[in-house]
Amino acid sequence: MKRSATQAATPESLSTYIQARFDDFSRSQKDVAQYIVDHLDEVAFQTAEELARRANTSSSTVVRFSQALGFEGYPELQQSAREEYRRRHAPAPVINGPGAVAPLFSLDQNEFETMLAADHVNVEDTARKVSRSEVEAAVEAIATTPRLLVAGTDQMAFFASYLRHLLMLLDLRAEIVASPSQEALGRLSRIDDETLVIGLSAGRPHPLVVRAMKLARHRKARTIAITDATLSEVAKLAQIRLYYSSNSPAYVRSHTALLSMVQALAYGVYARDADGYADRIKAFKLK
């Protein structure tokens, strides 16, 4: 007989239980596990088909994953996710009275407002969960590294390029690995113990980014992971880990919090010597 939702998940949370079992899952089940842990707010109200689409797998895999955890099926897993969701979220603030906060949008949100509201929550959630010590370590590493390599493919290639642009304004040179081209592979071959490698990923990381992080570890280079998945292989390979929230009601992940994080890291580097960078930034603005 299958266990109930309460028996299947530990008293702490469904997320904790999944993380403890993560290494036991198949590759496709790990995609589901990773998505549930990092997007619990969505999973609490998604169908198995919607979850499968977001995790890039099939609904049958979602069902099998639920059963692997000891649930009868996906509805029981979802019930456990909803219970954790309720524990995480305090009651909504009272609209009337001193110190009350008005809602961002009315209850009858259209799709545009729903997306903006989700992005607002993502930035706030990222800010609440980010580790100050990890951020300070990342800024220190970026500001002092002799060589910087940013790895990000597909949609992450834009953010890799933008981070390089922001750092170049501060006269910090960075190289990018965004595709398995001969030139990019040549950049990977030059990784050494004086290199800082930053890996960007959303969901399942691209094999090229994983390769860059593994090579960096092998050659004793410093590493930073910027990812929306706490169970990501890129995060496991990194010395410094920065997580951002990417929950979205749309058909793609939200990268608003990632953009904020990239800009905040660059600003952190700038703030180390604002006076020293002032003339350079001023000259750029006058161009």
C-alpha positions, 0 to 999 in steps of 0.5 A: 500500500502506498503511503499517504502524503503525510507519511511520504513527506517529512514533517519539515517539508516536501522540498526537504524530503525531495532534496534528501532523495535527489541522488536516487532519482533518474535523470528525468525524475531529477528534472521534476524534483528540481522544478518542484523544489525551486517553483513550489508556489507554482506546483501547488496549483499546477496540473501534472501536464503543466508541471511536465511542460515546465520541467521539460518531461512527460506527465507520466514521468511526473506521476511515476516521480510522485509514486517514487516518493511514496504518494498514490499519485500526483494529486497527493504530492500536490496536496503536500506541496500546498501544505508547504505553500501555506506554511511558507506564506503568512496571511495577507496584510490587512488592506485597511488600517495603519501600515496597511499595504494596498495590493499591486493590482486588483483581483481581476488581473489581466495577463499583462498585470499577472506577469508584472505581478509575478516578476515583482514577486520574483525580485522580492523573493530573490532579495529575501533569500540571497546570501549576503556573504555569498554576494560579497564573496562573488563581488570580491572574486569578480573585482580581483580576478586576473581572468574572467570567463562567463559561460551561458548558452541559449537564453543565458547567452544574453545575460552573459553578454550583458554582464561582460558589457557592465564589467567592461565599463569598469575596465574589467575584461571578460570572455564569453562561452555561449556556443560550442564553437572552436573559438569558445572551446579555445577559451575553455582550454585556457582556464587555469587557477587564475581564472574565475568561471561564472556559470549561468543556467536556468532549469537543466543546465546546458552541457557546455556550461557544465563542462566549463564548471567541471574543467574549472574545478579540475584546474582549480579555478574559482567558480560562481554559479548563478542559477534558478535551481538549487539542485542544478549540477552547475550549482553543485560544481560551484564554490559560490552559489547565487540563486534567483527566482524565475516563477512565471505564469507564462510559457517561459521562465521569468528572468527579471530577477536574474537581470536585477542580480547581474546589475547588482553584482556589477554595481557591487564591483563599482561601489568598491571604488566609485571615485576611481570609476567615476571618470571612466563612467562619465566618459562613457556617458558622454560618448 
